[in-house]
Amino acid sequence: MTKKSGFKELSKEQQQCLTLIESLGIYELRALARVFGDSSPTTLKREQHINYVMEKIIAGEELKPLPTRQGRPYKELSNIEGILSELSVLAGKDYSLKNARQLAPTTHMQKNVTFRQMEDDIFQQKLFPIEAKGVLINKNDNEFFFVNLYSGSTVLVKKSLDKRLQEFDFISGTAVMMNSAKDYIMDKIKAINYQAAATYKSEQQPYIAATPTKMLSLGKAQVLLGSRNLVECRKFSEIPNLKSILKKLNEEQIVTLALVPNVMPEDWDGVDKLGFNTAFAIKYDERPLEAYTTITTFIDCVTRLQRQGLKLALFVEDIATLASLVDYAFKNNTKANLGHTEPAVDSMKKIMMLAKASANGASTTLFTTFDSADMFDQMYVSAIYKVSKKVNL
């Protein structure tokens, strides 16, 4: 797409905003122009929308959504909040339709994802198939999408591909190219929620609250299934017998999931090879809003798996850094809760609350890293350290 915008001497933040705005489709641009105060967005051309919104951003004007009025109704886009959230992070200014403090902190933010139209002649050839896995997010009434945890790219999933699919299911399978823009679409699903797709049943077996009682020998420790545990290390990769521990958990039919921040480019492949059933990795240079989305996706996926009655073991690395990433995503909020923003503390507490046992025999056991530097973080001491038990794996 040719960029015609003639803005010069933009700041780094303004240039990032311009790049995002230029990537939007015409309907998204119209919606964006409307919430910035344009009274007749349907009469403007694409470049006029871009110029209008950028002029508002450069001038530092506040968001001015139009009041409800009579006349022809306009189509509200479900992802407008996601677009405004991304602009807020890039510009360092709150452009949300609601005050950020009023948003449910761990409500999944709708990512602005666009796919070009499918070209049947390309799709039918099943070109360049790739392995793909990730957590399903609703895109619209007919489609899901997910971030491929192998590559970081997005993959489209037609809901008609499998009627059993629900939002936040974890799926894996094969995706193929669907158009000349090299967008990918899921072609074959091999597993749903860590069960073979051929025999998968979407049955609700939610956890029934129970006191943890079952012990499991892991490495050098006896671990209570359904408990919260601190492992003294900076990274889980530092545990010498990690692979044997994960193997033991899998032998007990326990699915192992990891949430790992600050992953350097040279370590990206290594994280996936540590032996976890799935690793949710956040790149070192990841934008804070993307990192926050990964954290909430992890929480939503675990909650969905618990509703299916699965046994889980969660390995969450460097919680203090995860909280700081959320802080920056909500940097317009006051750090008034244990030295962090309310969304950061709420998100970390939700991770801790994932650990639980069920009367039906299922459990979710949580392992988090512990480093002496973490003790300088008030939130870590209060919300993590004091509610967990140290174990030596």
C-alpha positions in Angstrom: 0.0 0.0 0.0 1.4 3.4 -1.0 1.7 5.9 1.8 0.7 9.4 0.8 0.7 11.2 4.2 2.9 14.2 4.1 3.7 14.7 7.7 7.2 15.8 8.5 9.4 16.0 11.6 7.2 13.6 13.5 8.4 12.4 16.9 9.1 8.7 17.3 5.7 8.2 19.1 3.8 10.1 16.4 5.5 8.1 13.6 4.5 4.9 15.4 0.9 6.2 15.6 1.0 7.1 11.9 2.2 3.6 11.0 -0.6 2.0 12.9 -3.3 4.3 11.4 -2.0 3.7 7.9 -2.4 0.0 8.4 -6.2 0.2 9.1 -9.0 -0.5 6.7 -11.5 2.1 5.5 -14.2 1.1 8.0 -11.7 1.2 10.9 -10.5 4.6 9.7 -14.1 5.9 9.6 -14.8 4.7 13.1 -11.5 6.2 14.4 -12.2 9.5 12.7 -15.7 9.5 14.3 -14.5 9.1 17.9 -11.9 11.8 17.3 -14.8 14.2 16.5 -15.4 14.0 12.7 -19.1 14.6 12.1 -19.1 13.2 8.5 -16.5 10.4 8.3 -18.3 8.5 5.5 -17.8 11.4 3.0 -14.0 11.5 3.4 -11.4 9.5 1.5 -8.9 7.2 3.1 -6.0 9.7 3.1 -8.3 12.4 4.6 -9.2 10.1 7.5 -5.5 9.5 8.2 -4.7 13.3 8.0 -7.7 14.2 10.2 -6.8 11.7 13.0 -3.0 12.5 12.9 -3.7 16.2 13.2 -5.7 15.6 16.3 -2.9 13.4 17.8 -0.2 15.9 16.9 -2.3 18.7 18.5 -2.6 16.7 21.6 -6.4 17.0 21.6 -8.6 14.9 23.9 -10.8 12.2 22.5 -14.3 13.6 21.7 -16.8 10.9 20.8 -19.9 12.1 19.1 -23.1 12.3 21.2 -25.9 10.0 20.2 -28.1 11.7 17.6 -30.9 10.9 15.3 -30.3 9.9 11.7 -28.8 7.0 9.9 -27.1 4.6 12.3 -23.4 3.8 11.8 -21.7 0.5 12.2 -19.7 0.3 15.5 -16.6 -1.8 15.2 -15.9 -4.4 18.0 -12.2 -3.7 17.7 -12.3 0.1 18.0 -11.3 -0.2 21.7 -8.3 -2.3 20.7 -7.2 0.3 18.1 -7.6 3.1 20.7 -5.7 1.1 23.3 -2.8 0.6 20.9 -2.8 4.3 20.1 -2.8 5.1 23.8 0.3 3.0 24.4 2.1 4.5 21.3 1.2 8.1 22.1 1.5 8.0 25.8 -2.0 9.5 26.1 -5.3 7.9 27.2 -7.5 7.6 24.1 -9.8 4.9 25.5 -13.5 5.4 25.3 -13.7 4.5 28.9 -11.3 5.6 31.7 -8.5 2.9 31.8 -9.1 2.4 35.5 -12.7 1.4 34.9 -11.7 -1.4 32.5 -11.6 -4.9 33.9 -7.9 -5.3 34.1 -7.7 -8.9 32.8 -10.5 -8.6 30.3 -9.0 -9.8 27.0 -8.2 -6.8 24.8 -9.4 -7.2 21.2 -6.3 -7.1 19.1 -6.6 -5.2 15.8 -6.1 -8.1 13.3 -6.9 -7.9 9.6 -6.8 -10.6 6.9 -7.0 -10.1 3.2 -9.8 -11.9 1.4 -9.4 -15.6 0.7 -8.4 -16.4 -2.8 -9.9 -19.9 -3.6 -7.3 -20.7 -6.3 -4.5 -20.2 -3.8 -6.2 -21.9 -0.8 -7.1 -25.0 -2.8 -3.4 -25.6 -3.6 -2.6 -25.9 0.1 0.6 -24.0 -0.4 3.4 -23.8 2.1 1.8 -25.6 5.0 3.1 -24.8 8.5 2.6 -26.2 11.9 0.5 -23.8 14.0 -0.7 -23.7 17.6 -2.3 -21.1 19.8 -5.3 -19.8 21.8 -8.5 -19.0 19.9 -9.8 -15.4 20.1 -13.1 -14.3 18.7 -12.8 -12.2 15.6 -16.5 -12.0 14.6 -19.5 -14.3 14.4 -17.9 -16.6 11.8 -14.2 -16.5 12.6 -11.5 -16.9 15.3 -7.9 -16.0 15.0 -4.8 -16.9 17.1 -1.2 -16.0 17.4 0.9 -18.9 16.2 3.2 -19.7 19.2 5.7 -21.2 16.7 6.2 -18.0 14.7 4.3 -15.1 16.3 2.2 -14.6 13.2 -1.6 -14.6 13.2 -3.7 -17.4 11.8 -7.4 -17.2 10.8 -9.8 -20.0 11.8 -13.2 -20.4 10.3 -15.7 -21.4 13.0 -17.2 -23.8 10.4 -14.0 -25.8 10.4 -15.1 -27.4 13.7 -18.3 -26.6 15.4 -16.9 -27.7 18.8 -14.5 -24.9 19.0 -14.9 -22.2 21.6 -13.1 -19.0 22.5 -9.8 -19.6 24.5 -9.6 -23.2 23.3 -6.0 -24.3 22.7 -5.6 -25.8 19.3 -2.8 -27.2 17.1 -2.6 -28.4 13.6 -1.7 -27.3 10.1 -2.3 -23.9 8.4 -1.9 -23.1 4.7 -1.6 -19.9 2.7 -5.0 -18.5 1.7 -4.1 -15.5 -0.5 -1.4 -13.6 -2.4 -0.8 -11.4 0.7 0.5 -14.6 2.4 -2.1 -14.7 5.1 -2.6 -18.1 6.7 -5.7 -20.0 7.6 -6.1 -23.2 9.6 -6.6 -26.2 7.3 -6.6 -29.1 9.7 -6.9 -29.3 13.4 -5.0 -32.1 15.1 -5.7 -31.4 18.8 -8.1 -29.3 20.9 -7.2 -28.6 24.5 -4.5 -31.2 24.4 -6.8 -34.0 23.3 -6.9 -35.6 19.8 -9.3 -33.7 17.6 -10.8 -36.9 16.3 -12.1 -38.0 19.8 -12.4 -34.5 21.5 -15.5 -33.8 23.4 -16.2 -30.3 24.7 -17.5 -31.4 28.0 -17.8 -29.0 31.0 -16.1 -30.5 34.1 -15.3 -27.4 36.1 -13.2 -27.5 39.3 -15.2 -28.1 42.5 -13.4 -26.3 45.3 -11.4 -28.6 47.6 -8.4 -28.5 49.9 -5.2 -29.8 48.2 -4.2 -33.2 49.7 -2.4 -35.2 47.0 1.4 -35.1 47.0 3.7 -35.8 44.1 7.5 -36.3 44.2 9.2 -33.9 41.8 13.0 -33.8 41.7 14.1 -33.3 45.3 10.7 -32.1 46.6 7.4 -33.4 47.6 4.9 -31.0 46.0 1.3 -30.6 47.0 -0.9 -30.6 43.8 -3.0 -27.5 43.7 -0.5 -25.4 45.7 1.6 -22.3 45.0 5.4 -22.8 45.0 8.5 -20.7 44.8 11.6 -22.1 43.1 14.8 -20.3 43.9 16.1 -19.4 40.4 16.0 -16.5 38.0 14.9 -18.7 35.1 13.4 -22.2 35.0 16.0 -23.1 32.4 18.5 -23.0 35.3 16.9 -26.0 37.0 19.2 -29.0 36.0 16.5 -31.7 36.1 13.7 -29.6 34.6 13.1 -32.0 31.7 12.8 -35.0 34.0 10.3 -33.0 36.2 8.2 -32.1 33.2 8.3 -35.7 32.0 7.1 -36.9 35.4 4.2 -34.4 35.3 3.2 -35.6 31.8 3.3 -39.2 33.0 0.7 -38.2 35.6 -1.4 -36.7 32.8 -0.7 -33.2 33.9 -0.4 -30.6 31.2 2.6 -28.2 31.7 2.3 -24.5 30.6 4.9 -21.8 31.0 4.7 -18.0 30.9 8.1 -16.5 30.3 8.9 -12.8 29.8 12.1 -11.0 28.5 13.0 -13.8 26.0 16.0 -12.7 23.9 16.1 -13.5 20.2 18.8 -16.1 20.6 16.8 -17.9 23.4 13.5 -18.0 21.5 13.9 -21.5 20.1 15.4 -22.7 23.4 12.3 -21.8 25.4 10.2 -24.0 23.2 12.6 -26.9 23.7 12.6 -26.8 27.5 10.0 -29.5 27.5 6.8 -27.7 28.4 3.6 -28.7 26.6 3.2 -25.1 25.7 5.4 -22.0 26.4 3.8 -18.5 26.2 7.0 -16.5 25.6 7.1 -12.7 25.7 10.0 -11.2 23.6 12.4 -8.9 25.2 11.5 -6.1 22.8 7.7 -6.8 22.9 5.4 -3.8 23.0 3.8 -3.6 26.5 0.3 -3.9 25.2 1.2 -7.1 23.3 2.8 -8.4 26.5 -0.3 -7.6 28.4 -2.4 -9.5 25.8 -0.1 -12.5 26.1 -0.6 -12.5 29.9 -4.4 -12.2 29.7 -4.5 -14.9 27.0 -2.5 -17.2 29.3 -5.0 -16.6 32.1 -8.0 -17.1 29.8 -6.6 -20.3 28.3 -5.9 -21.8 31.7 -9.4 -20.9 32.9 -10.8 -22.6 29.9 -8.7 -25.8 30.4 -9.9 -25.9 34.1 -13.5 -25.8 32.9 -12.6 -28.9 30.9 -11.4 -30.6 34.0 -7.7 -30.8 32.9 -4.8 -31.3 35.4 -2.3 -28.5 35.0 1.1 -27.4 36.2 1.9 -23.7 35.5 5.5 -22.3 35.5 5.3 -18.5 35.6 8.7 -16.9 35.4 9.7 -13.5 36.9 6.4 -12.2 38.1 7.9 -8.8 39.1 8.8 -8.2 35.4 5.4 -9.3 34.2 3.8 -6.7 36.6 6.1 -4.0 35.3 5.1 -4.8 31.7 1.4 -4.4 32.6 2.3 -1.1 34.4 3.7 0.3 31.2 0.7 -0.9 29.2 -1.4 1.2 31.6 1.2 3.9 32.2 -1.5 6.6 32.5 -2.8 4.9 35.7 -1.5 5.8 39.2 0.8 3.2 40.8 -1.2 3.3 44.0 -1.6 -0.4 44.7 1.5 -2.0 46.3 3.8 0.2 44.1 2.0 -0.9 40.8 -1.0 0.0 38.8 -4.3 -1.7 39.7 -4.3 -3.7 36.4 -0.8 -5.1 37.1 -1.6 -6.2 40.7 -5.0 -7.6 39.6 -3.4 -9.6 36.8 -0.7 -11.1 39.0 -3.3 -12.0 41.7 -5.4 -13.7 39.0 -2.4 -15.8 38.0 -1.9 -16.8 41.7 -5.5 -17.7 42.0 -5.3 -20.1 39.2 -3.6 -22.6 41.6 -6.3 -24.8 43.1 -7.5 -28.4 43.7 -10.8 -29.9 42.7 -12.9 -32.5 44.4 -13.0 -34.5 41.2 -9.3 -35.1 41.3 -8.1 -32.3 39.0 -5.6 -29.7 40.1 -3.6 -26.7 39.0 -0.2 -26.4 40.6 1.7 -23.2 40.3 5.5 -22.7 40.2 7.0 -19.2 40.2 10.7 -18.1 40.2 12.2 -16.5 43.3 15.2 -14.2 43.2 16.5 -12.0 46.0 16.0 -8.9 43.9 12.2 -9.7 43.8 12.1 -8.9 47.6 12.5 -5.2 46.7 9.1 -5.3 45.0 6.3 -4.6 47.5 3.7 -6.4 45.4 5.9 -9.5 45.0 6.5 -9.7 48.8 2.8 -9.3 49.7 1.0 -11.0 46.8 3.4 -13.7 45.8 6.1 -14.5 48.4 3.7 -14.6 51.5 1.1 -16.9 49.9 3.6 -19.4 48.4 5.9 -22.1 49.7 9.6 -22.5 48.8 10.5 -25.8 47.2 13.8 -27.1 46.0 13.3 -29.0 42.8 
